[in-house]
């Protein structure tokens, strides 16, 4: 199933990377892809928790930081981590809908 997913370094998880339309896959392949995706999807909340811990550490650093340039850099890093979290939630929710339809 690895050939149907590509590791996204920014998100820290594999994401679907199909080489054809979904309907062109056999029902068995679709089922295997969805099963594999569910395993990946199940790890998304843990990945989000890791990123939130990173945000909390950077916010703690920021509260003690007196250097303006370093404060700006920390704010930028916090913003990027928050953006990754947002994207992970989008993947988690969007594919939940797709998976739910496939199980019906």
DSSP file (Angstrom, degrees, kcal/mol; ACC not computed):
  #  RESIDUE AA STRUCTURE BP1 BP2  ACC     N-H-->O    O-->H-N    N-H-->O    O-->H-N    TCO  KAPPA ALPHA  PHI   PSI    X-CA   Y-CA   Z-CA
    1    1 A X    >         0   0    0      0, 0.0     3,-2.1     0, 0.0     4,-0.2   0.000 360.0 360.0 360.0 -15.2    0.0    0.0    0.0
    2    2 A X  G >   +     0   0    0      1,-0.3     3,-1.7     2,-0.2     0, 0.0   0.808 360.0  66.1 -57.7 -29.4    3.0    2.3    0.4
    3    3 A X  G 3  S+     0   0    0      1,-0.3    -1,-0.3     3,-0.1     3,-0.0   0.676  97.1  55.7 -68.3 -14.5    2.9    3.0   -3.4
    4    4 A X  G <  S+     0   0    0     -3,-2.1    13,-2.7    14,-0.1     2,-0.3   0.353 107.2  57.3 -96.6   4.9   -0.5    4.8   -2.8
    5    5 A X  E <   -A   16   0A   0     -3,-1.7     2,-0.4    11,-0.3    11,-0.2  -0.968  62.6-157.8-136.8 150.4    1.0    7.2   -0.2
    6    6 A X  E     -A   15   0A   0      9,-2.7     9,-2.5    -2,-0.3     2,-0.3  -0.996  28.2-116.0-130.3 130.2    3.8    9.7   -0.1
    7    7 A X  E     -A   14   0A   0     -2,-0.4     2,-0.7     7,-0.3     7,-0.3  -0.479  23.7-151.3 -67.9 126.5    5.4   10.9    3.1
    8    8 A X  E  >> -A   13   0A   0      5,-2.7     4,-2.7    -2,-0.3     5,-0.9  -0.884   4.0-162.4 -99.6 110.1    4.8   14.6    3.6
    9    9 A X  T  45S+     0   0    0     -2,-0.7    -1,-0.2     1,-0.2     5,-0.0   0.860  87.9  53.7 -63.9 -36.5    7.7   15.9    5.6
   10   10 A X  T  45S+     0   0    0      1,-0.2    -1,-0.2    -3,-0.1    74,-0.1   0.930 118.0  34.8 -63.9 -45.1    5.9   19.1    6.6
   11   11 A X  T  45S-     0   0    0      2,-0.2    -2,-0.2    76,-0.1    -1,-0.2   0.765 100.9-133.7 -81.8 -25.9    3.0   17.1    8.1
   12   12 A X  T  <5S+     0   0    0     -4,-2.7     2,-0.3     1,-0.3    -3,-0.2   0.679  73.5  85.8  80.7  17.3    5.1   14.2    9.4
   13   13 A X  E   <S-A    8   0A   0     -5,-0.9    -5,-2.7    -7,-0.1    -1,-0.3  -0.959  84.0-100.0-141.1 158.5    2.7   11.6    8.0
   14   14 A X  E     -A    7   0A   0     -2,-0.3     2,-0.3    -7,-0.3    -7,-0.3  -0.601  39.9-163.7 -74.4 143.5    2.1    9.8    4.7
   15   15 A X  E     -A    6   0A   0     -9,-2.5    -9,-2.7    -2,-0.3    22,-0.0  -0.908  32.6 -80.0-125.2 156.9   -0.7   11.2    2.6
   16   16 A X  E     +A    5   0A   0     -2,-0.3   -11,-0.3   -11,-0.2     2,-0.2  -0.254  42.4 177.8 -57.2 138.7   -2.6    9.7   -0.3
   17   17 A X        -     0   0    0    -13,-2.7     2,-0.2    -3,-0.0    -1,-0.1  -0.667  11.1-174.6-142.8  80.7   -0.8   10.0   -3.6
   18   18 A X        -     0   0    0     -2,-0.2   -14,-0.1     1,-0.1     4,-0.1  -0.543  23.1-157.0 -85.1 143.9   -2.9    8.3   -6.3
   19   19 A X  S    S+     0   0    0     -2,-0.2     2,-0.3     2,-0.1    -1,-0.1   0.345  79.6  19.9 -98.8   4.5   -1.7    7.8   -9.8
   20   20 A X  S    S-     0   0    0      0, 0.0     5,-0.1     0, 0.0    -2,-0.0  -0.953 100.5 -64.7-157.7 173.2   -5.3    7.5  -11.2
   21   21 A X    >   -     0   0    0     -2,-0.3     3,-1.6     1,-0.1     4,-0.4  -0.328  47.5-116.8 -64.9 149.0   -8.9    8.3  -10.3
   22   22 A X  G >  S+     0   0    0      1,-0.3     3,-1.8     2,-0.2    -1,-0.1   0.877 113.0  58.2 -53.9 -43.5  -10.3    6.5   -7.3
   23   23 A X  G 3  S+     0   0    0      1,-0.3    -1,-0.3     7,-0.0     4,-0.1   0.657  94.1  67.2 -66.9 -15.2  -12.9    4.7   -9.4
   24   24 A X  G <  S+     0   0    0     -3,-1.6    -1,-0.3     2,-0.1     2,-0.3   0.610  84.8  87.3 -81.1 -11.5  -10.2    3.2  -11.5
   25   25 A X  S <  S-     0   0    0     -3,-1.8     2,-0.0    -4,-0.4    -4,-0.0  -0.633  89.7-107.4 -84.5 146.5   -9.0    1.1   -8.6
   26   26 A X     >  -     0   0    0     -2,-0.3     4,-2.8     1,-0.1     5,-0.2  -0.322  30.0-110.3 -66.1 155.4  -10.6   -2.3   -8.0
   27   27 A X  H  > S+     0   0    0      1,-0.2     4,-2.3     2,-0.2     5,-0.1   0.876 120.6  52.9 -55.4 -37.4  -13.0   -2.5   -4.9
   28   28 A X  H  > S+     0   0    0      2,-0.2     4,-2.3     1,-0.2    -1,-0.2   0.924 110.1  46.5 -65.1 -43.6  -10.4   -4.7   -3.2
   29   29 A X  H  > S+     0   0    0      2,-0.2     4,-2.8     1,-0.2     5,-0.2   0.912 111.1  52.8 -64.7 -42.1   -7.6   -2.2   -3.8
   30   30 A X  H  X S+     0   0    0     -4,-2.8     4,-2.7     1,-0.2    -1,-0.2   0.923 109.6  49.3 -56.6 -44.5   -9.9    0.6   -2.6
   31   31 A X  H  X S+     0   0    0     -4,-2.3     4,-2.3    -5,-0.2    -2,-0.2   0.906 111.9  47.6 -63.7 -42.2  -10.6   -1.3    0.6
   32   32 A X  H  X S+     0   0    0     -4,-2.3     4,-2.4     2,-0.2    -1,-0.2   0.902 112.0  50.1 -65.9 -40.8   -6.9   -2.0    1.2
   33   33 A X  H  X S+     0   0    0     -4,-2.8     4,-2.8     1,-0.2    -2,-0.2   0.934 111.8  48.2 -61.7 -45.9   -6.0    1.7    0.6
   34   34 A X  H  X S+     0   0    0     -4,-2.7     4,-2.4     2,-0.2    -2,-0.2   0.885 110.3  51.4 -64.1 -38.5   -8.8    2.8    3.0
   35   35 A X  H  X S+     0   0    0     -4,-2.3     4,-1.5     2,-0.2    -1,-0.2   0.935 112.3  46.1 -62.6 -45.4   -7.6    0.3    5.7
   36   36 A X  H  X S+     0   0    0     -4,-2.4     4,-1.9     1,-0.2    -2,-0.2   0.910 112.0  51.7 -62.7 -42.5   -4.0    1.6    5.3
   37   37 A X  H  X S+     0   0    0     -4,-2.8     4,-3.9     1,-0.2     5,-0.3   0.897 104.3  56.8 -62.6 -39.6   -5.3    5.2    5.5
   38   38 A X  H  X S+     0   0    0     -4,-2.4     4,-2.0     1,-0.2    -1,-0.2   0.874 106.0  50.7 -61.1 -36.2   -7.3    4.5    8.6
   39   39 A X  H  X S+     0   0    0     -4,-1.5     4,-0.5     2,-0.2    -1,-0.2   0.920 115.1  42.6 -65.7 -42.5   -4.1    3.4   10.3
   40   40 A X  H >X S+     0   0    0     -4,-1.9     3,-1.7     1,-0.2     4,-0.5   0.948 113.3  52.1 -65.6 -48.7   -2.3    6.6    9.3
   41   41 A X  H >X S+     0   0    0     -4,-3.9     3,-1.2     1,-0.3     4,-0.5   0.835 101.3  61.9 -57.9 -35.6   -5.3    8.7   10.1
   42   42 A X  H 3< S+     0   0    0     -4,-2.0     4,-0.3    -5,-0.3    -1,-0.3   0.724 101.7  52.9 -65.0 -20.8   -5.4    7.1   13.6
   43   43 A X  H <X S+     0   0    0     -3,-1.7     4,-2.1    -4,-0.5    -1,-0.3   0.573  85.3  87.3 -89.3 -10.1   -2.0    8.6   14.3
   44   44 A X  H <X S+     0   0    0     -3,-1.2     4,-2.6    -4,-0.5     5,-0.2   0.915  84.6  52.5 -60.3 -45.8   -2.9   12.1   13.3
   45   45 A X  H  X S+     0   0    0     -4,-0.5     4,-2.1     1,-0.2    -1,-0.2   0.881 110.3  49.7 -58.8 -35.1   -4.2   13.1   16.8
   46   46 A X  H  > S+     0   0    0     -4,-0.3     4,-2.0    -3,-0.2    -1,-0.2   0.899 110.2  50.1 -67.0 -39.7   -0.8   12.0   18.3
   47   47 A X  H  X S+     0   0    0     -4,-2.1     4,-2.1     2,-0.2    -2,-0.2   0.906 110.1  50.7 -63.6 -41.3    1.1   14.0   15.7
   48   48 A X  H  X S+     0   0    0     -4,-2.6     4,-2.7     1,-0.2    -2,-0.2   0.907 107.6  53.1 -63.0 -41.8   -1.0   17.0   16.6
   49   49 A X  H  X S+     0   0    0     -4,-2.1     4,-2.1     1,-0.2    -1,-0.2   0.892 107.6  52.0 -60.5 -39.9   -0.3   16.5   20.3
   50   50 A X  H  X S+     0   0    0     -4,-2.0     4,-1.7     2,-0.2    -1,-0.2   0.929 111.6  46.1 -60.5 -45.6    3.5   16.5   19.5
   51   51 A X  H  X S+     0   0    0     -4,-2.1     4,-2.2     1,-0.2    -2,-0.2   0.887 109.9  53.6 -66.9 -38.6    3.2   19.7   17.6
   52   52 A X  H  X S+     0   0    0     -4,-2.7     4,-2.5     1,-0.2    -1,-0.2   0.882 106.3  53.3 -63.2 -37.2    1.1   21.3   20.3
   53   53 A X  H  X S+     0   0    0     -4,-2.1     4,-2.2     2,-0.2    -1,-0.2   0.896 108.2  50.9 -63.4 -39.0    3.8   20.4   22.8
   54   54 A X  H  X S+     0   0    0     -4,-1.7     4,-2.3     2,-0.2    -2,-0.2   0.898 109.3  50.3 -63.4 -40.8    6.3   22.2   20.5
   55   55 A X  H  X S+     0   0    0     -4,-2.2     4,-2.7     2,-0.2    -2,-0.2   0.929 109.4  51.3 -62.2 -44.8    4.1   25.2   20.4
   56   56 A X  H  X S+     0   0    0     -4,-2.5     4,-2.0     1,-0.2    -2,-0.2   0.893 110.1  49.3 -61.5 -40.0    3.9   25.2   24.2
   57   57 A X  H  X S+     0   0    0     -4,-2.2     4,-2.2     2,-0.2    -1,-0.2   0.930 112.8  46.9 -64.0 -44.2    7.7   25.0   24.6
   58   58 A X  H  X S+     0   0    0     -4,-2.3     4,-2.5     1,-0.2    -2,-0.2   0.870 110.3  52.7 -67.3 -35.8    8.2   27.9   22.1
   59   59 A X  H  X S+     0   0    0     -4,-2.7     4,-1.9     2,-0.2    -1,-0.2   0.883 108.7  50.7 -65.7 -37.4    5.5   30.0   23.9
   60   60 A X  H  X S+     0   0    0     -4,-2.0     4,-0.8    -5,-0.2    -2,-0.2   0.913 111.9  47.3 -64.9 -41.8    7.3   29.4   27.2
   61   61 A X  H >< S+     0   0    0     -4,-2.2     3,-0.8     1,-0.2     4,-0.5   0.905 110.0  54.2 -62.4 -41.2   10.6   30.5   25.5
   62   62 A X  H >< S+     0   0    0     -4,-2.5     3,-1.0     1,-0.2    -2,-0.2   0.865 100.9  58.1 -63.2 -37.3    8.8   33.5   24.1
   63   63 A X  H 3< S+     0   0    0     -4,-1.9    -1,-0.2     1,-0.3    -2,-0.2   0.759 114.2  38.7 -66.7 -23.0    7.5   34.7   27.5
   64   64 A X  T << S+     0   0    0     -3,-0.8     2,-0.4    -4,-0.8    -1,-0.3   0.365  92.4 111.6-104.3   3.3   11.1   34.9   28.7
   65   65 A X    <   +     0   0    0     -3,-1.0    -3,-0.0    -4,-0.5    -4,-0.0  -0.656  33.0 172.2 -89.0 128.3   12.7   36.3   25.5
   66   66 A X        +     0   0    0     -2,-0.4     2,-0.6     5,-0.0    -1,-0.1   0.565  54.4  95.4-103.9 -13.8   14.0   39.8   25.5
   67   67 A X     >  -     0   0    0      1,-0.2     4,-2.4     2,-0.0     5,-0.2  -0.701  63.7-152.9 -84.5 119.7   15.6   39.7   22.1
   68   68 A X  H  > S+     0   0    0     -2,-0.6     4,-2.4     1,-0.2     5,-0.2   0.907  93.4  49.9 -61.0 -44.9   13.3   41.1   19.5
   69   69 A X  H  > S+     0   0    0      1,-0.2     4,-2.2     2,-0.2    -1,-0.2   0.916 112.4  47.2 -62.3 -43.0   14.7   39.1   16.6
   70   70 A X  H  > S+     0   0    0      2,-0.2     4,-2.7     1,-0.2    -1,-0.2   0.890 110.3  53.8 -65.4 -38.4   14.5   35.9   18.5
   71   71 A X  H  X S+     0   0    0     -4,-2.4     4,-2.5     2,-0.2    -2,-0.2   0.914 109.1  48.5 -61.3 -43.0   10.9   36.7   19.5
   72   72 A X  H  X S+     0   0    0     -4,-2.4     4,-2.2     2,-0.2    -2,-0.2   0.908 111.5  49.6 -62.9 -41.9   10.0   37.3   15.9
   73   73 A X  H  X S+     0   0    0     -4,-2.2     4,-2.4     2,-0.2    -2,-0.2   0.916 111.3  48.7 -64.2 -43.5   11.6   33.9   15.0
   74   74 A X  H  X S+     0   0    0     -4,-2.7     4,-2.6     2,-0.2    -2,-0.2   0.912 110.6  51.1 -62.4 -42.3    9.8   32.1   17.7
   75   75 A X  H  X S+     0   0    0     -4,-2.5     4,-2.3     1,-0.2    -1,-0.2   0.898 110.5  49.7 -61.6 -40.0    6.5   33.7   16.7
   76   76 A X  H  X S+     0   0    0     -4,-2.2     4,-2.3     2,-0.2    -2,-0.2   0.915 111.3  48.3 -64.9 -43.2    7.1   32.6   13.1
   77   77 A X  H  X S+     0   0    0     -4,-2.4     4,-2.4     2,-0.2    -2,-0.2   0.895 111.5  50.2 -64.4 -40.5    7.9   29.0   14.2
   78   78 A X  H  X S+     0   0    0     -4,-2.6     4,-2.4     2,-0.2    -2,-0.2   0.911 110.1  50.9 -62.7 -42.8    4.7   28.9   16.4
   79   79 A X  H  X S+     0   0    0     -4,-2.3     4,-2.0     2,-0.2    -2,-0.2   0.905 110.0  49.3 -62.2 -42.6    2.7   30.1   13.4
   80   80 A X  H  X S+     0   0    0     -4,-2.3     4,-2.2     2,-0.2    -2,-0.2   0.918 110.8  49.6 -64.6 -43.4    4.1   27.4   11.2
   81   81 A X  H  X S+     0   0    0     -4,-2.4     4,-2.3     1,-0.2    -2,-0.2   0.907 110.6  50.6 -62.2 -40.7    3.4   24.7   13.7
   82   82 A X  H  X S+     0   0    0     -4,-2.4     4,-2.3     1,-0.2    -1,-0.2   0.875 108.8  52.4 -63.8 -36.7   -0.2   26.0   14.1
   83   83 A X  H  X S+     0   0    0     -4,-2.0     4,-2.3     2,-0.2    -2,-0.2   0.894 108.6  49.8 -65.1 -40.6   -0.5   25.9   10.3
   84   84 A X  H  X S+     0   0    0     -4,-2.2     4,-2.6     2,-0.2    -2,-0.2   0.920 109.8  51.4 -63.9 -43.6    0.7   22.3   10.2
   85   85 A X  H  X S+     0   0    0     -4,-2.3     4,-2.4     1,-0.2    -2,-0.2   0.925 109.2  50.6 -59.0 -44.9   -1.9   21.4   12.9
   86   86 A X  H  X S+     0   0    0     -4,-2.3     4,-2.0     1,-0.2    -1,-0.2   0.925 111.0  48.2 -58.9 -45.5   -4.6   23.0   10.9
   87   87 A X  H  X S+     0   0    0     -4,-2.3     4,-2.3     1,-0.2    -1,-0.2   0.885 109.8  52.6 -63.9 -38.8   -3.6   21.1    7.8
   88   88 A X  H  X S+     0   0    0     -4,-2.6     4,-2.7     1,-0.2    -1,-0.2   0.914 108.3  50.3 -63.6 -41.8   -3.5   17.8    9.8
   89   89 A X  H  X S+     0   0    0     -4,-2.4     4,-2.8     2,-0.2     5,-0.3   0.891 108.6  53.3 -63.5 -37.5   -7.0   18.4   11.1
   90   90 A X  H  X S+     0   0    0     -4,-2.0     4,-2.8     2,-0.2     5,-0.3   0.936 111.0  45.7 -61.8 -45.4   -8.2   19.1    7.6
   91   91 A X  H  X S+     0   0    0     -4,-2.3     4,-1.9     1,-0.2     5,-0.2   0.922 113.6  50.6 -61.3 -43.7   -6.8   15.7    6.4
   92   92 A X  H  X S+     0   0    0     -4,-2.7     4,-0.8    -5,-0.2    -2,-0.2   0.928 117.7  37.1 -61.6 -46.7   -8.3   14.0    9.4
   93   93 A X  H  X S+     0   0    0     -4,-2.8     4,-1.6     2,-0.2    -2,-0.2   0.919 115.3  51.4 -75.5 -44.8  -11.8   15.4    8.9
   94   94 A X  H  X S+     0   0    0     -4,-2.8     4,-1.5    -5,-0.3     3,-0.3   0.933 113.8  43.9 -59.2 -47.8  -11.9   15.3    5.1
   95   95 A X  H  X S+     0   0    0     -4,-1.9     4,-2.7    -5,-0.3    -1,-0.2   0.709 104.0  64.9 -75.6 -18.9  -10.9   11.7    4.9
   96   96 A X  H  X S+     0   0    0     -4,-0.8     4,-2.3    -5,-0.2    -1,-0.2   0.914 103.7  48.2 -64.1 -41.5  -13.2   10.8    7.7
   97   97 A X  H  X S+     0   0    0     -4,-1.6     4,-1.9    -3,-0.3    -2,-0.2   0.924 113.1  46.9 -63.3 -45.1  -16.1   11.8    5.5
   98   98 A X  H  X S+     0   0    0     -4,-1.5     4,-2.0     1,-0.2    -2,-0.2   0.932 112.9  48.7 -63.1 -46.6  -14.7    9.7    2.6
   99   99 A X  H  X S+     0   0    0     -4,-2.7     4,-1.6     1,-0.2    -1,-0.2   0.894 108.7  54.0 -62.4 -40.1  -14.0    6.7    4.7
  100  100 A X  H  X S+     0   0    0     -4,-2.3     4,-0.7     1,-0.2    -1,-0.2   0.887 108.3  49.7 -61.6 -39.2  -17.5    6.9    6.2
  101  101 A X  H >< S+     0   0    0     -4,-1.9     3,-0.6     1,-0.2    -1,-0.2   0.877 108.4  52.9 -66.6 -37.6  -19.0    6.9    2.7
  102  102 A X  H 3< S+     0   0    0     -4,-2.0    -1,-0.2     1,-0.2    -2,-0.2   0.809 107.5  51.5 -70.0 -28.8  -16.9    3.9    1.7
  103  103 A X  H 3<        0   0    0     -4,-1.6    -1,-0.2     1,-0.2    -2,-0.2   0.620 360.0 360.0 -82.7 -11.9  -18.1    1.9    4.7
  104  104 A X    <<        0   0    0     -4,-0.7    -1,-0.2    -3,-0.6    -2,-0.2   0.493 360.0 360.0 -77.5 360.0  -21.8    2.5    3.9
